[in-house]
Amino acid sequence: MAMESDMVQAEAVAAGEFRELSQKYNVSGVPQTTLNDGAANVVGAVPESNMVAEIKKIIS
């Protein structure tokens, strides 16, 4: 999504190398996508529709 829109920012972090961040965002599996500083988390490789559903939850 970040590649498609200037309104989306993305960062990739190696959970094993940044344990503080892993603990802050309660990383329970990889990949984990954290939205809006923890407003929602998506764990695992999920279909795009799942990700869109999570985004809709936090913006409504």
N, C-alpha and C positions, 0 to 999 in steps of 0.2 A: 504494500500500500504506500509506503514511504516513497517508493520510486515513482508512483503515479500522481502524487499530490504534494504540493509544498506545505499543506496543512498537517502533514503527518511526519513525525520524526521517529527514527528507529536507531537503536544501538544494540550491538551484540556483545554479550559478556560471557566469558568462560566461567561458569559457576564454580568450578573447582579451584580456579585461581583467585577469585574475588569472594572469599567466604563471607565478608561483611555484607556485601550486596546480596549474596545468596540468603543470608539470614534475615536481612531487612525485608526481602520480598518473599520469604518463606518458600524458596524453591524446593519443590518436592519431586520434580522430574524434569527431564530435558527432552525436547525444547520446552521452555515455558515462556509464554508471552504475557507480559505485565502491561496493563493498559492504565493510563492516567495515574501513574504513581501508586498503583495498587488498588484502584477502584474495581478492577476485575483481573483475573488471571486465567489463562488458558494453558493447560498442561498437555503436552503431547502434540503430535502432528495431527491437526484436525482439518476437516474440509473448510473451505472458505466460508460456507454458509454458517458454520458454527462461530467463526470469528466475527462475522457481520452481526450475528445475533447478540453476542457479548457487547459489541460496540453500541448497538441500539439500546441495550439495557442501561448503559451508563450515560447516554446522552439524552434519554427521555425523562 
